[in-house]
């Protein structure tokens, strides 16, 4: 075990990249920029790990259930509001978890480092506010690119000066990133709510060079979860430094990417709040009341310890940590105390399973005092577990639970979710079936059943002035000049996601003839518009985008093939349009009988293609349209 451990976090992976943002603390011999790599207890033999940073390469082998700290050169720290080549790459032969530490004397924090496979293309920035009057009191966030050239659009909620150019609040920055290039964006304005949209997945970290609230300032940062990884149910336990009688509090920040309703249950009192897209809402956290937070749409939740206690000289400084949704809970965690710090955990577990939680396979200690969370079947407990570098495991044989680890030291502090050891899963992802079988869950058990007869994909098209062919092979001509639904999923369920493809027919000047002048594709909450003659371009969010484009980590991909644009979804929908007059739509056989529109219902019967979404037959194409 390495001498100065950290508490790292889920999820596990084999390839990671990160960057170290500017820390306002003083440089000195205590300065430490570390990545902590932990091998899973279930690893098969030693795990080979390679860390590459600013031209230096470090290679070690880590035994199962153990970890190693990699101390990186001080020049890995980014400075200024600009691009640089200071990415840190971590590669492993087996799955590992990774944590980073950005440490200077009296100012430090830690963050989960998520593997490349869990990066996203859409993020919302959070930057804490500070009471410090320092002219260098910058809010900041960073972008870390992977191995392909990338383009990132940033919709600013505060003014920014980047590489000598000034961008006002409300403007859009576009940053081109080379392979493994990083960018640090700094501002004295609040950047919370700033939207980041990337062509390819990136890593995004957000924080403050040194945030000050009730005590002295401390560097804080977190790697953010992409919008498509946000959750809807959260339990936020308080820290024991601000009770409601002190009139001081810690802060819980909630962010919404679309109109959202949230519901809070605190000390038995239930309140609901509407949130608008891009809003950041601050909630107060006081000991000993936990917050139960639910929402109807995915939200981002961060906890900021504001420093304290304020009535003693042995105070601790702020830190920032992500609050994970309850569906991220696991059955086993590794705890590694950081050297010099007093290390503590907060545990959140179901009431019926509290007795089954063990630390190092021993009965839970007597100082684990459980408190119920109002409105739920969960309880929470806070416990000190070590001073300095120690290694523990906390687990339950069957019930997932949550663990947060935080450490305090005079004029310092850190916090993060704890390192989840992926539980052994018994589901269809771990079950192998024969070629003529498919896996299905029956209750909580995976079973192999015979595959149903395969239905071939269907193709529909419209071309010329315009002529149509449905999925079932019916041909007709239709001269309407409005916007029509070509195809949509009229039977949405968990296996058949919602989608819609619309076509706008435009009339030729002085003629009755119409042609396809615009194609609108809706899937996974994205709306892509392709307009006649805008070759090589598509429209999203009222802006023009160059091809190729990757949305939602491969959920929707757009590319150009010859003189046509190709739009593909991960559930098998393909739309091809030549920016002129021809649209070709292909859907997989799984949508047979489930769709509607001018392309028909795809049930292998061409005679009933003129059926409305409600199931009634129409006498003509015009009536259907």
N, C-alpha and C positions, 0 to 999 in steps of 0.2 A: 504494500500500500504506500502510495506517495505520502510525503510528509505534510503536505498542505492540501487537504481534500476540499472538495466543494460538494454542494448538494445539486446533482444534475437532474434532468427531467425528461419525461417522455416527449416524443416518441423515439423509437430506435431506428437506426438506418446504417448505411454503409458509406455514404458520401455526404459531406457537409461543407458549407462555405460560410464564412462570416467576416465581419470587420469590427475594429475597435474604434469607437467614436472618441472625440476629444474630451478629456477629463481635465477640469480646471485646476485640480489639485497640484501641489508642488512636486516636481520631479525629484527623485532621490534614490538612494540605494534600496529603499523599501518598495519602489515602484515595481508592480508585477502585472504583466499582461499574460494571462494563462488561458489555455483550454484544458479542461478536465475530461478525459475519455474513460468511460467505464464499460467493461465487458460484461455481458449478461451472464447470470449464474448458469443459464442453460447452454452456454457456448460449448462447442465441441473442440476441446483443446484450446491452446493459446490463440488469441486474435492478433494479427499483425496490423499495426496502425502506422500510418505515414502522415505527418503534418508538414505542410509547406507554407512558408510565410516570408515575404520580402527577400526572396532569394535563398533562404535557409531551409534545409530539409531535416526533419527529425523522424527517426523510425524506432519503434519499440514493439515488444510483444507483451500482451496483457493476459494474465490467467483468468479463467472464468470467475465472475463475481468480484473481480478486483478492478482497480483503476490506476491511471497514471496522469500526472500533471505535466503539461508541456509549457515551459516558460519561454515566451517569445521575445524577440528583440524589442527594445523600447520604440524603435522607429516604426513599429506596426501601428502605432497610434496615429489616427488621421488628424490633420489640423486644417483649419480654414473651411470655407464653403466652396468646395471644388471637387473635381474628380481626381482619383489617384489609383495606383496599382498596389493596394495594401490589403487585398483579400487574403484570408487564411483558409486553406483547403485542408480538410481532414478526410482521409480515406482509410477504410478498415476492411479486413477480409471477412469479417462476420458482423452481424448487427451490434452496434454500440450505442450508448447515449453520450451526449456532449453538453458541457456547460462552459460558459466563459466567465472570467473574472477580470474586471478593469479596476486595478487597485493602485491608489496613491495614498500616502499617509493622510489619515482623517477624511478620506473621500473615496468610496468604493461601492461597487454593486456587482451583481451577478445576473446572468440571463440564461435561460434555456436556449440551446442552438438546435433548430429543427433541421432534419435531413432534407436534401434537395428534393426528394420525392414528395415532400409535404409543402413545398413552396407554392405560391399562388400568383395570380396576375392582377388581383385587385386588393388593395389595402386601404385602411383609414388610419391616419396619423393621430397620435395623442402626444402632446407635449405639456408637461406640468408648468404651472406658473410659479414664480419665485418672488419672495419679498426682498431679495438682494438688489441693491441699487447699482451693482457693478456694471460697467459698460461692456464687460465680457460675459454677462449673464445670459448666454444664448440657449434658446430652445434648439434642438437639433434632431435630425433623423438621417439614416443612411440607407443606401441601396447597395446590395452586393450581387453582382451578376455571375452567371455560371459560364459555360464554355462556348456559347454561341453569341455572336453580335446581337444586341438587343436595343429596343427603343422604349423609353418609359415616359408617359405623360403624367404630369403632376398638376392638379387643379388646386391652386393655393388659397388658403384661408387667412394668410398673413403675408406681408411683403417680405421679399427675400432678395439678398444680393448673392449671386452665384457666379463664380469665375469672372468677377468684375462687372457683371451685367445686373441691372436692377429689374425686378419683377414685382409689380404691385399686387395687392390683395385682389383676388378674383380672377387673376390671369392664369394662363396655362404655360407651364415650363415643359419643354421636351428635351430629354437627355438621352444621347446616344452612348451606349456602354459597349466597350470591347470585351472579349472573353476575360473573365476574372477581374474586371475593372470595378472599382467602387466609387461611390459619390457620397459626400457628406453635405447636407443642406442645413445651414444655420440661420437663425433670425432672432431678434429681440421681440418680435411679434409672436402671439399665440398661433401655432400652426395646427392646433387640434381641429379635426374635421377635414383636413386636407386629404383629397383622394389621390391615390397612386394607381394608375392603370398601366400595366406593362404588356408588351407584345408577347414576351416569353416569361416564364416564372422567374421571380427574383426573391431574395431575402430582404426584409425591411426591418430595421431596428429603430426605436424611437425613444427620446428621453430629453435630458437637460445636462449641460456641462457641469452644473453644480446648483441644485435647487435648494432654496432656503425657505423654511416655514417657521416653526417654533424654536428651532435651535440654530446651529451653524449649517453651512451648506454642504451638500453631498452630491456626488455624481450619481445619476440614476439612468437606467436604460432597460429596455426589454426588447427581445425579438418578437414582432407582432405575428398573430395568426392571420392568414388571408381571410377575406370576407366569407368565402365558401366553407370555411372551417368554424365559423361562429356557432354558438349554441343558444338554447332557449331556457335552460334551467340552471340556476347558480345558487350556491350557499356561501355567504361571505361571513366568516367568523371575525370577531374583533381582536385587536391586540390589547394587551393589558396595561396600556400607558395613558389612556384618556378615557375616564368614565364620564358619564353624562353630567356629573356635578362640577367638573372642572371647566365647562364651557369650551373645551378644546375637543378636537376630533381628528380622526384620520379620514381620508377621502376615498370614495369608491366612484370611479368614472365609468359611465355607461355610454356607449356610442351606437348609433343606428345608421345603417346605410340606406334604408327605405322607411316609409311611414310605418311606425311600430307602436304597439301598445305594451307597456310594461306594468307589472303588478308587484308591489312590495308588501312583505309581511314582516314587521319588526315589532317585537314585544307584544304580539297579538293584534296589532293595529294594521289593517290592510288598506293600501292606497294604490290607485292606478294613475298612470301618466301617459298621455299620448306623446310620441316623439316624432319629429320630422326627419326626413332624410338628411344625413350629415350632422345631426345634432349631437353634442356632447353634454351629458347631464351629470352634475356632481351630487352624490349622496353622502351623508355623514355616517361614519361608523364610530360607535362608542361601546366600551366595555360595560356590561357583559352581554350585550344583545347582538345576536347574529342577524343577518339580513337574508331572507328568502326571496329571491328575485326570479320572476318568470316573464316570458315575452312571447308574442305571437309570431315574431320573425327573429332570425338570428341577430345577436348583438355581441359587441365586444365589451368586456368588463376588465378593468384594471384597478388594483388596490395601491394607494399611495400612503405609506406611513409618513406622517408629517413631522416626525421628530419628537423626542420626549424621553422620560418625563421632564417637565420644565421646572420642577421644584427641587432639583438636586443638581450637584455639579457633575455627577456621573450620568450625563445625558447621552442619548443616541440620536444619530442623524437620519434623514429620510432615506427610504428606498422604495422601489417600484416593482410590483409583481403582477403577472397575469392571473386572473381568476378563471379556472377552467370550468366548462359546463359539466354537469354531473355525468353525462354519457362518456366523459373521458376518464372516469374513475377506473382503477385497476385493483387487483387482488394482492399485489406484492410490490414493495418499494425498497430501494437501496438508499440509505441515509449516510452521507459523508459530511462530518462536521468540518467547517473551515478553520484552519489554524488561527489562533489568537482570539477567536470570537466565542461568545457564549451562544451555543446552537440550540434552537428550539424547533418544535414541530406543532402544527395544528392538524388534527385528524377529524375528518367528517365521515360518519358511517351510519348505517341503518340501525334503528333502535334494537331490532331483534337479533342483530349480529354483533353487538358490542363485545360480548364476552369472548368471541372467537378471535379477536385481534391479538397477535403476539408480536413481541419484539425479540429478534434472534431466537425464535421458537420457544420463548419463555412466556409465562403468563404476564399480562400487561402490568406495569408497575402501579403502585398505589397512588402515585401523584397524577394519574390520568383521570381527571375529574370531568365526567360527562355532563353536558348541558343540552337540553332539547332545543331543536329549531322549530319555532312556531309555524304551524301550517304544513308540516312535513312529518315523515316517519324517520327523520335523521336526527342525530345528536352530534355535538362537536366537543373537542377537548383540546387544551393547550398544554404543552409539556416541555420542560427543559430536558435535553438528553446528553449534552456533552460540552466541555470546554476544550477547544483545540481540535486537532485532527483525529477523528474516530470513525469507525465504520459499523453500521448496523443494518439490519433488515427488519422491516415491519410488514406483516402479511396477515391475510385471512384465507382459510382454505377454499371458500366458495364465493364470498360476497364482495363485490367491488366497493371500494371506499376511496376517499380523497385524502391526500397529504400535502401540506405546504410546509416548507422549511424556511426559517429566517434566523439570522444571527445578528447579535448586537455587541458593540464594543464602544468604548468611549469615543464620542464624536464620529461614529461610523455605524454602518448597518447594511444588511443585504437581505433579499427575500426572493423566493421563486417556488413554483410547484416542485414537488419531490420526484425523484427518479423512479418511474414505473417500470418494473420488469414485466414485459409482455406475458400475460397468462397463457397457458396452454389452451388452445381453442379447439372445441369440438363442433365445427360447423362445416358448411359446404366449401369453405376456403381451404380446409385441411383434409377433405374427404375425396378420395380418388374413385371414380366410377369407370366402368367399361365404356367402349366407344359408342355402344347403342343405348347407353343409360345416361341419365342426368340426375344430379343431386338435388333433393328437396328437403326442407326442414319439416319434420313432423313433431310438433311440440318443441322440445329443446334438443331433439336428436336429428342428425343428418341421415337420410336414407337415399339409396339409389333406386330410381324407377325408370321404366322403359321410356325412351324418347318418343314423343308424338311424331307422326309423319311430318316431315319438313315441308313447309310451304315456301315456294320460291319468292324472291323479292318481286315487287311490282313496280312498273315504270309508267309514268304519265307524262305527256308533253303538250305544249302549246307552241305553235309557230305560224309564221306568215301573217295572214290577214283576218283573224287568226283561226287556225284549224286545231282541234283538240283530239287527243286520244286518252281515254281513261285507263286506270290500272287494269280493268277487266277487258280492254280491247274495243270499247265502243268509240266510234269516230263521229264527230259533229263539228259544225262551224257556228261560231257565235260572235256577233259584231258589237257587243256591249262596250261602252267606253267609261266604265266606273272602275272601282277597285273591288276585286272578287276574291273570295277564299278558294284557292286551288285545292288545298287539302289541310285538314286539321284532325287531331286526335279527339274524337267525340266520346271516348270511353277511357278517360284518364284513370290510371291506378298506379300502384307502386312499381309495377313492372313495365308499364307503358307510359312514359312521361308525356306531359303536355307539349304540343308544338303546333305551329300554324305557318302555312306558306300562302301569302297573298300576292296577287298580280294586279297591277294597275294597267288597264288598257287605254292607250291614247289614240285619238283619231287623226289620220293624216289630213292635212289642210285641204279643204275642198273636196273631200272624199268621204264615203261611208265606211271605208276600210279602217280597221283598228289594228294595233300591234301592241305587244307587251313592252311597256315603257318603263316599268318599275317593278321590282320584286322585293317583297318584305318578308323576312324569315324571323320567327319568334320561337325561342327555345331556351330553357333554363334561365328565364328572366332577361335574356339578351334580345335586343331587336336590331337586326342587320338589314339595312336598306341598300339595294343595288339599283343604280339609275342608268338608263340607256345613255350610251356614249361616254360615260365616265370610266374609261378603260383603265384597268389596274387599280381602281379605287372602290371602296365601299363606305357607307355612312353609318356612324354610330355616335350616339350622344350629340347629334347635330354637328359633328365634325367629320372630315374626310380622313380615312385611314388607308395607309398603303398595305398591300399584301406582301407576305403571308401574315396571318394573325392566328394566335392561339388563345382561346377564352376558357377560363375555368379549368386550367390544367388538362386540356385535351377534350373537354366536354363539347366544344364547338371549334372547328378548325376551318380556316378560309385560306385558299391558295388559288393561284392562277395556272391554268393548263391551256397552252396555246392562246386563243383569243377568247377564252371563257373563264369565268370565276367559278370555283367549286367550293361549296359549303357542305361540310360533313359534321355530323354529330356522333357521339359515342354510342347512341342507341340505333344507328344504322340509317338515319335519314341522310340523303344526298340531294343537293339542289345544284343544277348547272345552268348558268345564264350567260349568253354570249354578248351582253351589253348592247344588243341590237333588237332581236325579235323572237328568239327561241329560248324556252325554258324547259328543262327536263328534270323531273322529280322521281326519285327512287325511294321506296320504303321497304323495310324488311318484312318477311312473311308473318312475323309476330303481330303485325297491325292488321291482318286480314279480318274484315268485317267490323273493324273498330274505328274507321275513319270516314270522313264526309267531305263534301265540297265538289267543285266542278270536275275533279278527277275521279269521282265515284266512290263507292264504299268498299272496293277491293274484296269481294266475296266470291269471285270466279263466275259471276252471273252478270253479263253485260246488259241484260234486259231490265234490270232494276237499278241502274246507276243514277237515275234521276230521282233520288230520295233525299228528303231534307234531314237535318240533324235530329228532328223529332220522330222520324220514321215514316212520314207521309209521302206518298208518291206524287210526283208532279207531271204535268202533261207536256212540258217543254223545257228546253235548256234555259230559256229566258225566265221562266217561273222559278226554276231552281236557283239561278243567279240572283 
